[in-house]
Amino acid sequence: MRSRVATPADAALTIKTLAVATAFRKYSRYVAATAYRVLRNRDDVDDVVQEVFLDAVVGLDRLRDEAALRAWLTVVTIRNAATHRRRLRAASVPFEFDEDSSSELPLTDGGHERHLLLATAVAAIQALPEKLRLPWILHCLEGMALPAVAHACGCSVATVKRRVAVARAHIARA
């Protein structure tokens, strides 16, 4: 039986596998949370996370700046989640928000009044169309800069500014 000699291609594959495994350990929870914000359905999040890291196997070697990894994963996650959601709609699977998440909110020392305000805010955010909700979440909750949000959403900075402003107005009216 002949032993196989490792080639440079084998070494590159091993390095790439380690890079993807490291990225998975470091960012899988972030990717899952981002996917959930797009899908609002826990059952589909694992599928999107798998798709994102499969894309990472292919695309990670094109990434030149390690500091840009999180932003790149955000873009890949949003696009995969949106594609996943479109596939579900095309298959006539009804899209639903999960159970009333306001019932999962903890009662704090402010009591029921504060709980009601928080539940109203959650309902207002969930009621936003995806094209408004996603830029608002990425910019206002995640703290991403507007150009990064625009890149993640696949639109211009001006469009993101407008969508964030409209989302803020909707939430303020709720």
Helices and strands as residue ranges (DSSP letters): H 8-39, H 42-59, G 60-62, G 66-68, H 69-90, G 101-104, H 111-127, H 130-136, I 137-141, H 146-153, H 157-173
